[in-house]
Amino acid sequence: MPKDGGVSSHTHTQEQLDHYANQHNPNNDAYQADLDNHADQLNPNNDKYQEKDKE
């Protein structure tokens, strides 16, 4: 296993390696989308991720 927390080409396909690289590259749209989604979920003013009232 790599010391820096990456993924191994011995256990993952090239497509999986590419997806991992894209999600961890700040210049990639997938990276920004992940950050945006995370921020949206943590934002208490975002109605899209509000918990429904249980009545």
C-alpha positions in Angstrom: 0.0 0.0 0.0 1.4 3.4 -0.9 2.6 5.5 2.1 0.8 8.6 0.9 -2.7 7.0 1.0 -3.1 6.6 -2.8 -4.4 3.5 -4.5 -2.5 0.5 -5.9 -2.4 -0.4 -9.6 -2.1 -4.0 -8.4 -5.6 -4.0 -7.0 -7.4 -1.4 -9.2 -8.1 -1.1 -12.9 -6.8 1.9 -14.9 -10.3 3.4 -14.9 -10.5 3.2 -11.1 -7.0 4.8 -10.9 -8.1 7.6 -13.2 -11.3 8.3 -11.2 -9.2 8.4 -8.0 -6.7 10.8 -9.6 -9.5 13.1 -10.9 -11.2 13.3 -7.5 -8.0 14.3 -5.8 -6.8 16.8 -8.4 -7.7 20.4 -7.5 -7.7 21.4 -11.2 -10.4 18.8 -12.1 -14.1 19.4 -12.2 -14.8 16.2 -10.1 -12.6 17.5 -7.3 -14.5 20.8 -7.2 -17.9 19.1 -7.5 -17.0 16.9 -4.4 -16.1 20.0 -2.4 -19.3 21.8 -3.5 -21.4 18.8 -2.6 -19.7 18.5 0.8 -20.2 22.2 1.5 -23.9 22.0 0.5 -24.6 19.1 2.8 -23.0 20.9 5.8 -24.8 24.2 5.1 -27.8 24.4 7.5 -29.5 27.0 5.2 -29.6 24.6 2.2 -33.1 23.3 1.9 -32.0 20.4 -0.4 -30.3 18.7 2.4 -32.6 19.6 5.3 -33.8 16.8 7.5 -37.6 16.3 7.1 -39.6 16.9 10.2 -40.7 13.7 11.8 -44.3 14.2 13.0 
